Amino acid sequence: MPSTPPPADARGSLRGGLPDRYLTPEDLVTMFGLPSVETVYAWRRKRIGPTGFRVGKHLRYDPATVHAWVAEQTILHDAA
């Protein structure tokens, strides 16, 4: 039985606000409407984006970590 490809839009796999798989840089681009994956990599270099981790050569993000980062940004923005 062939496997089903992941949805093109990461938001399509949301359950309770969080995807049921680790996110790719491309998922973050889609979710946040960023110009390119280079923005995600720049965030990583500057240590200003959500914390990611490597699986071999691939960068992945835990959905819960991304959700916590968004919540933190919201609090910081509201406090400013």
N, C-alpha and C positions, 0 to 999 in steps of 0.2 A: 504494500500500500504506500503510495508516494506521500511524503510529508507536505504539510500545508505551509507555504511561505509566510513569513511574518507580515503583518499589515504594513503598507507603505507609510502610513501615518502612525507614529508611536501612540498618539492619543486614542487610536482605535482599540488598543488592548488594555485600556484602563479598567481597573476593578477597584472600586472604593477610592478612586483618585490616584492609584498607583499601578503602573504596569506590572504584569506578573513575570517579568524577565529583567535582566540587567540591561541598562540603556547604553547605546553607542553614542559617540559624538554627533552622528547624524540625527539621532533621536532628539538630542538637545537642541540642535539647529531647528528642527521641525517644531518642537514644543515651545520654544521661546521666540521663534521667528527671527533667528539670527542670520546675518548675511552669508556666513560660510562656517565650515568646521575650523577654519583658521582662528575664528573668534574663540571657540572652545579651547583650542590649544594655547592661545594667548592668555586666556583666563588661567589655565593650568600653569603656564610659565610664571605668571605674576602672582599665583596663589590667591586669586580673588574669586574663583568660581567654585562650584561644588567639587568635593574631593572624589577623584576617580582612582581606579586601580588598573594594573596591567594583568592581562591574561595572555601570556606570551608576548607577542608584539601588539596586541589589541588593547585599546583603552575602553574600559567599561565603568559605568556608574550605577551604584545601588539606588533604586528609585526612592527608598526611604531617606537616603542621604541628600538626594536632590530636593525632595520635599522639605526636609529640615533647612536646607540652604535657602530655599525660596521663602520660608517662614522667617528666617533670620533677616533676609534682605527687606522683607516687609516691615519688620519691627524697626530696623535701622532707618528705613526711609520714613516711617511714621514719626520717629523720634527727632528727625532732623528739622 
